[in-house]
């Protein structure tokens, strides 16, 4: 009864467009009052406990660094470098978009920030070069997903906090999957560029041009080197790396590229604070929701039910991916991770799946939801930038979504992609 009430009420509230954090809090409170003797104060206690986490501090600082880099000219330098590397290929603008998203994802850790930062440059450029507008929007929507897969990744931080898994290990594990997805999207782009006759962006660069572009972009390209190198070299933790990234973005944007005026800096901080406030509110109440699930042994009951009719590892992982892909269409990545991880992690661990590997599976599957209606925030941002309707963009997204699902299947059944760099 409590399971039906909890998830039924949550589904109704989400269908009524009640914010996800409030929906989680109300569903948990009503279920506690009507179906258990647990004190209602549990919600407040666990909400504050959930937010009182040192690794969780990485989220606001990575969000701030992404906003500062967007406004501080760093994203434009990344685009320039990407053009030099792949702009000469057929469909060069599309290739540049994907590569730029990979670089920016290695800085911001956010899919939405990647779409906004890179899309604001690339979508108008693609339209100017006679690319189909809906194709351009679909590409940036799909490529932006890499922002929360290539480290540093905000969803990885959330998963690590929930499960006690090393965030550094998760970051390392995300490198190969992020690159593979980027290559898959580039292959799809190349096919459509050939088919539709999209032009190259530029000629093959001379050595002099390459050196000049690199020298102008080096400050932007150093961000992932400093952040990830510092983490893997043991110089600082992922949380400290987020602070370093924010400070670096502020200094470079203000004193090197000189695009961070006081007004622009204020706007970047204000945007970040609004997003951070909403995110942490949601994380806190989602933690209360997850705590109630654990107290009522709901993950154990769900796991017993699933293993009762599908005890094959292959079938269980397939069913989970289907669930993740469907839920990702309706609920944002962070909330879904907090809700679903306590339910499904014990099940896969009983089947011998490594927690780091499962972290890749759930994060990538839910990340695909960034580009699928009706929730897809990447889809909405790309639609707004391009001026195309959601429906037109969604149609052009189908081959890109298909490529990402193929990649997800590979990552699910071949742990090599996630665990190779960890030597597990």
C-alpha positions as CSV (number, residue, x, y, z in Angstrom):
1,X,0.0,0.0,0.0
2,X,2.7,2.5,0.9
3,X,4.6,1.8,-2.4
4,X,1.5,2.4,-4.4
5,X,0.6,5.6,-2.5
6,X,4.2,6.9,-2.6
7,X,4.8,6.4,-6.3
8,X,1.2,7.0,-7.3
9,X,1.1,10.4,-5.6
10,X,4.5,11.3,-7.0
11,X,3.3,10.5,-10.5
12,X,0.2,12.6,-10.1
13,X,2.1,15.6,-8.8
14,X,4.6,15.4,-11.6
15,X,1.8,15.2,-14.1
16,X,0.3,18.4,-12.6
17,X,3.7,20.1,-13.2
18,X,4.5,20.5,-9.5
19,X,8.3,21.1,-9.1
20,X,10.1,17.9,-8.6
21,X,11.5,18.8,-5.1
22,X,8.1,19.8,-3.8
23,X,6.6,16.6,-5.4
24,X,9.1,14.4,-3.6
25,X,8.5,16.2,-0.3
26,X,4.7,16.0,-0.5
27,X,4.7,12.4,-1.6
28,X,7.0,11.4,1.2
29,X,5.1,13.3,3.9
30,X,1.7,12.0,2.9
31,X,2.9,8.4,2.8
32,X,4.6,8.7,6.2
33,X,1.5,10.2,7.8
34,X,-1.0,7.7,6.4
35,X,1.1,4.4,6.2
36,X,3.7,4.4,8.9
37,X,4.6,5.5,12.4
38,X,7.8,7.2,11.4
39,X,8.1,10.8,12.7
40,X,7.4,13.5,10.1
41,X,10.5,15.3,11.2
42,X,12.4,12.7,9.3
43,X,11.9,14.7,6.1
44,X,13.6,17.9,7.5
45,X,16.3,15.9,9.3
46,X,17.3,13.9,6.2
47,X,17.0,16.9,3.9
48,X,19.6,18.8,5.9
49,X,21.7,15.7,6.4
50,X,21.6,15.1,2.6
51,X,22.9,18.5,1.8
52,X,25.5,18.5,4.6
53,X,28.1,16.8,2.4
54,X,31.5,17.9,1.4
55,X,31.5,16.2,-2.0
56,X,28.1,17.8,-2.8
57,X,29.8,21.2,-2.6
58,X,31.3,20.4,-6.0
59,X,27.9,20.9,-7.7
60,X,27.5,24.7,-7.0
61,X,31.1,25.4,-7.9
62,X,31.0,23.4,-11.1
63,X,27.8,25.2,-12.0
64,X,29.4,28.6,-11.3
65,X,32.5,27.8,-13.3
66,X,30.4,26.8,-16.2
67,X,28.5,30.0,-16.1
68,X,31.7,32.1,-15.8
69,X,33.2,30.3,-18.7
70,X,30.2,30.9,-20.9
71,X,30.2,34.6,-20.2
72,X,34.0,35.0,-20.0
73,X,34.9,34.0,-23.6
74,X,36.3,30.6,-22.8
75,X,33.6,28.7,-24.8
76,X,34.4,30.8,-27.9
77,X,38.1,29.9,-27.7
78,X,37.1,26.2,-27.4
79,X,35.0,26.5,-30.6
80,X,38.0,28.1,-32.4
81,X,40.3,25.2,-31.4
82,X,37.7,22.6,-32.4
83,X,37.4,24.3,-35.8
84,X,41.1,24.0,-36.3
85,X,41.0,20.3,-35.5
86,X,38.0,19.0,-37.4
87,X,36.5,22.0,-39.4
88,X,38.1,20.7,-42.6
89,X,36.0,17.5,-42.6
90,X,32.8,17.1,-44.6
91,X,30.1,18.6,-42.4
92,X,32.8,20.5,-40.5
93,X,30.5,22.7,-38.5
94,X,28.7,19.7,-37.1
95,X,32.0,18.0,-36.2
96,X,33.2,21.2,-34.5
97,X,30.0,21.3,-32.5
98,X,30.5,17.8,-31.1
99,X,34.2,18.3,-30.4
100,X,33.5,21.7,-28.7
101,X,30.8,20.1,-26.5
102,X,33.3,17.4,-25.5
103,X,35.9,20.1,-24.5
104,X,33.3,22.2,-22.7
105,X,31.9,19.2,-21.0
106,X,35.3,18.5,-19.6
107,X,35.0,21.9,-17.9
108,X,31.4,22.5,-16.8
109,X,30.1,19.1,-15.9
110,X,26.6,20.2,-17.0
111,X,24.6,19.2,-20.1
112,X,22.4,22.4,-20.0
113,X,25.4,24.7,-19.6
114,X,27.2,22.9,-22.6
115,X,24.2,23.3,-24.9
116,X,23.7,27.0,-23.9
117,X,27.4,27.9,-24.2
118,X,28.3,26.1,-27.4
119,X,24.9,26.3,-29.0
120,X,24.7,30.0,-28.8
121,X,27.8,30.1,-31.2
122,X,27.3,27.0,-33.4
123,X,23.6,27.0,-34.2
124,X,23.6,30.4,-35.8
125,X,26.8,29.5,-37.7
126,X,25.3,26.3,-39.0
127,X,22.1,28.1,-40.1
128,X,24.2,30.7,-41.9
129,X,26.0,27.9,-43.8
130,X,22.7,26.5,-45.0
131,X,22.5,23.6,-42.5
132,X,18.9,22.6,-41.7
133,X,17.9,24.5,-38.6
134,X,16.2,21.5,-37.0
135,X,19.3,19.4,-37.6
136,X,21.5,22.0,-36.0
137,X,19.3,22.1,-32.9
138,X,19.1,18.3,-32.7
139,X,22.9,18.0,-32.9
140,X,23.6,20.5,-30.2
141,X,20.9,18.9,-28.0
142,X,22.5,15.5,-28.4
143,X,26.1,16.6,-28.2
144,X,25.3,18.6,-25.0
145,X,24.6,15.4,-23.3
146,X,28.3,14.6,-23.3
147,X,28.6,17.5,-20.8
148,X,27.4,15.3,-17.9
149,X,29.3,12.1,-19.0
150,X,32.9,13.4,-19.7
151,X,34.4,14.3,-16.3
152,X,33.9,16.4,-14.3
153,X,30.2,15.4,-14.2
154,X,27.6,16.7,-11.8
155,X,25.5,13.5,-11.9
156,X,28.6,11.5,-11.1
157,X,29.1,13.6,-8.0
158,X,25.5,13.0,-6.9
159,X,25.8,9.3,-7.5
160,X,29.0,9.1,-5.6
161,X,27.5,11.0,-2.6
162,X,24.5,8.6,-2.5
163,X,26.4,5.4,-2.8
164,X,29.7,6.2,-1.1
165,X,31.5,5.4,-4.4
166,X,34.7,7.3,-5.1
167,X,33.9,10.4,-7.2
168,X,37.4,10.3,-8.6
169,X,36.9,6.7,-9.8
170,X,33.6,7.8,-11.4
171,X,35.3,10.6,-13.2
172,X,38.0,8.3,-14.6
173,X,35.4,5.8,-15.6
174,X,33.5,8.4,-17.6
175,X,36.4,9.3,-19.9
176,X,36.1,6.4,-22.4
177,X,32.2,6.4,-22.6
178,X,32.2,10.2,-23.2
179,X,34.7,9.9,-26.0
180,X,32.9,7.0,-27.6
181,X,29.5,8.8,-27.5
182,X,31.2,11.9,-29.1
183,X,32.6,9.7,-31.9
184,X,29.2,8.1,-32.5
185,X,27.5,11.5,-32.8
186,X,30.2,12.6,-35.2
187,X,29.7,9.5,-37.4
188,X,25.9,10.3,-37.6
189,X,26.7,13.9,-38.4
190,X,29.1,12.8,-41.2
191,X,26.5,10.6,-42.7
192,X,23.9,13.4,-42.9
193,X,26.5,15.9,-44.0
194,X,27.4,13.6,-46.9
195,X,23.7,12.9,-47.7
196,X,22.5,16.5,-47.6
197,X,25.6,18.1,-49.0
198,X,26.6,20.2,-46.0
199,X,30.0,22.0,-46.6
200,X,33.3,21.9,-44.8
201,X,33.8,24.7,-42.3
202,X,37.4,25.5,-43.4
203,X,40.4,24.2,-45.2
204,X,43.0,21.9,-43.7
205,X,44.9,24.1,-41.3
206,X,48.5,25.0,-41.8
207,X,50.9,24.4,-39.0
208,X,51.2,28.1,-38.4
209,X,47.4,28.5,-38.1
210,X,47.3,25.5,-35.7
211,X,50.0,27.0,-33.5
212,X,48.3,30.5,-33.5
213,X,44.9,29.1,-32.6
214,X,46.3,26.9,-29.9
215,X,48.3,29.8,-28.4
216,X,45.1,31.9,-28.3
217,X,43.0,29.0,-26.8
218,X,45.6,27.6,-24.4
219,X,44.1,29.3,-21.4
220,X,40.7,27.7,-22.1
221,X,42.2,24.3,-22.9
222,X,44.2,24.3,-19.6
223,X,41.0,24.1,-17.6
224,X,40.3,20.4,-18.0
225,X,44.1,19.7,-17.7
226,X,44.2,21.5,-14.3
227,X,41.0,20.2,-13.0
228,X,41.3,16.5,-14.0
229,X,45.1,16.4,-13.7
230,X,44.8,17.8,-10.1
231,X,42.2,15.2,-9.2
232,X,44.0,12.2,-10.6
233,X,47.4,13.4,-9.5
234,X,46.1,13.6,-5.9
235,X,46.7,17.4,-5.6
236,X,43.1,18.1,-4.7
237,X,39.7,16.4,-4.3
238,X,36.8,16.8,-6.8
239,X,35.2,19.4,-4.6
240,X,38.4,21.4,-4.3
241,X,38.8,21.0,-8.1
242,X,35.4,22.6,-8.6
243,X,36.5,25.6,-6.6
244,X,39.8,25.8,-8.6
245,X,37.8,25.7,-11.8
246,X,35.5,28.6,-10.7
247,X,38.4,30.8,-9.6
248,X,40.4,30.0,-12.8
249,X,37.4,30.9,-14.9
250,X,37.0,34.1,-13.0
251,X,40.6,35.1,-13.4
252,X,41.0,34.1,-17.0
253,X,37.7,35.7,-18.1
254,X,38.5,38.9,-16.3
255,X,42.2,39.4,-16.9
256,X,43.1,37.3,-19.9
257,X,40.2,37.4,-22.3
258,X,38.8,40.6,-20.6
259,X,35.1,39.7,-21.2
260,X,34.0,39.5,-17.6
261,X,32.9,43.0,-16.8
262,X,31.3,43.6,-13.4
263,X,27.9,43.5,-14.9
264,X,28.5,40.2,-16.8
265,X,30.1,38.7,-13.6
266,X,27.1,39.7,-11.6
267,X,24.8,38.1,-14.1
268,X,26.9,34.9,-14.1
269,X,26.8,34.6,-10.3
270,X,23.0,35.4,-10.2
271,X,22.2,32.7,-12.8
272,X,24.3,30.2,-10.9
273,X,22.7,31.0,-7.6
274,X,19.2,30.6,-8.9
275,X,20.1,27.2,-10.4
276,X,22.0,26.1,-7.3
277,X,19.2,27.0,-5.0
278,X,16.6,25.0,-7.0
279,X,19.0,22.0,-7.3
280,X,20.0,21.8,-3.7
281,X,16.4,22.1,-2.5
282,X,15.6,19.2,-4.8
283,X,18.6,17.1,-3.7
284,X,17.6,17.6,0.0
285,X,14.0,16.4,-0.4
286,X,15.1,13.7,-2.8
287,X,17.4,12.4,0.0
288,X,14.5,12.3,2.4
289,X,12.5,10.3,-0.2
290,X,15.4,7.9,-0.6
291,X,15.8,7.5,3.2
292,X,12.1,6.6,3.5
293,X,12.5,4.0,0.8
294,X,15.4,2.4,2.7
295,X,13.5,2.5,6.0
296,X,10.5,0.7,4.5
297,X,12.8,-1.8,2.7
298,X,11.2,-0.9,-0.6
299,X,14.4,-1.5,-2.6
300,X,14.5,-5.0,-1.2
301,X,10.9,-5.7,-2.1
302,X,11.3,-4.3,-5.6
303,X,14.5,-6.3,-6.0
304,X,12.9,-9.5,-4.9
305,X,10.1,-8.9,-7.3
306,X,12.4,-8.3,-10.3
307,X,14.7,-11.2,-9.5
308,X,11.6,-13.4,-9.1
309,X,10.8,-13.4,-12.8
310,X,14.1,-12.3,-14.3
311,X,17.2,-13.6,-12.6
312,X,19.4,-13.4,-15.7
313,X,21.9,-10.5,-15.5
314,X,21.4,-9.7,-19.2
315,X,17.6,-9.4,-18.8
316,X,17.8,-7.4,-15.5
317,X,20.1,-4.9,-17.0
318,X,18.0,-4.6,-20.1
319,X,14.8,-4.0,-18.0
320,X,16.7,-1.4,-16.0
321,X,17.9,0.5,-19.0
322,X,14.3,0.6,-20.4
323,X,13.1,2.0,-17.0
324,X,15.9,4.5,-16.9
325,X,15.2,5.7,-20.5
326,X,11.5,6.1,-19.8
327,X,11.9,7.9,-16.5
328,X,14.6,10.1,-18.0
329,X,11.9,11.5,-20.4
330,X,9.9,12.8,-17.4
331,X,12.3,13.5,-14.5
332,X,15.6,15.3,-14.4
333,X,18.9,13.5,-14.1
334,X,19.8,14.4,-10.6
335,X,16.4,13.6,-9.1
336,X,16.1,10.3,-11.0
337,X,19.6,9.3,-9.8
338,X,18.7,9.9,-6.2
339,X,15.3,8.1,-6.5
340,X,16.4,5.1,-8.5
341,X,19.9,4.3,-7.2
342,X,18.8,3.0,-3.8
343,X,16.3,0.8,-5.5
344,X,18.4,-0.7,-8.2
345,X,22.0,-0.7,-6.9
346,X,21.4,-3.6,-4.4
347,X,19.9,-5.6,-7.2
348,X,22.8,-5.3,-9.6
349,X,25.3,-5.8,-6.9
350,X,23.7,-9.1,-6.1
351,X,24.4,-10.0,-9.7
352,X,28.0,-9.0,-9.5
353,X,27.9,-5.6,-11.2
354,X,30.5,-3.1,-10.0
355,X,29.1,0.1,-8.4
356,X,31.2,2.3,-10.7
357,X,30.0,0.4,-13.8
358,X,26.4,0.8,-12.6
359,X,27.0,4.5,-12.0
360,X,28.0,4.8,-15.7
361,X,24.9,2.9,-16.8
362,X,22.4,4.9,-14.9
363,X,24.0,8.3,-15.5
364,X,24.3,7.7,-19.3
365,X,20.8,6.2,-19.6
366,X,19.2,9.1,-17.7
367,X,21.4,11.7,-19.6
368,X,19.7,10.6,-22.8
369,X,16.5,12.0,-21.3
370,X,18.0,15.5,-21.6
371,X,17.2,15.3,-25.3
372,X,13.8,13.5,-25.2
373,X,10.4,15.1,-24.8
374,X,8.5,16.0,-22.7
375,X,11.1,16.9,-20.1
376,X,14.4,17.2,-22.1
377,X,16.0,20.5,-21.0
378,X,18.6,20.2,-23.8
379,X,15.8,19.9,-26.3
380,X,14.1,23.1,-25.0
381,X,17.3,25.1,-24.9
382,X,18.3,24.0,-28.4
383,X,14.8,24.8,-29.7
384,X,14.9,28.3,-28.2
385,X,18.3,29.0,-29.7
386,X,17.4,27.8,-33.2
387,X,13.8,29.1,-33.3
388,X,12.6,25.6,-34.4
389,X,9.5,23.9,-32.8
390,X,10.1,21.1,-30.3
391,X,8.4,18.7,-32.7
392,X,10.8,19.5,-35.6
393,X,13.9,19.2,-33.4
394,X,12.6,15.9,-31.9
395,X,12.2,14.3,-35.3
396,X,15.8,15.1,-36.3
397,X,17.0,13.8,-32.9
398,X,15.9,10.2,-33.6
399,X,19.2,9.1,-35.3
400,X,21.3,10.8,-32.6
401,X,19.2,9.2,-29.8
402,X,19.6,5.8,-31.6
403,X,23.4,6.2,-31.7
404,X,23.5,7.0,-27.9
405,X,21.3,4.0,-27.1
406,X,23.6,1.7,-29.1
407,X,26.5,3.2,-27.1
408,X,24.6,2.6,-23.8
409,X,24.1,-1.0,-24.7
410,X,27.8,-1.5,-25.3
411,X,28.6,0.2,-22.0
412,X,26.0,-1.9,-20.2
413,X,27.2,-5.3,-21.3
414,X,30.9,-4.6,-21.7
415,X,32.3,-3.2,-18.4
416,X,35.6,-2.7,-20.2
417,X,34.5,0.8,-21.4
418,X,33.9,1.9,-17.8
419,X,36.5,0.1,-15.8
420,X,39.5,-0.2,-18.2
421,X,41.2,3.0,-16.9
422,X,40.6,1.9,-13.3
423,X,42.3,-1.5,-14.0
424,X,39.5,-3.4,-12.3
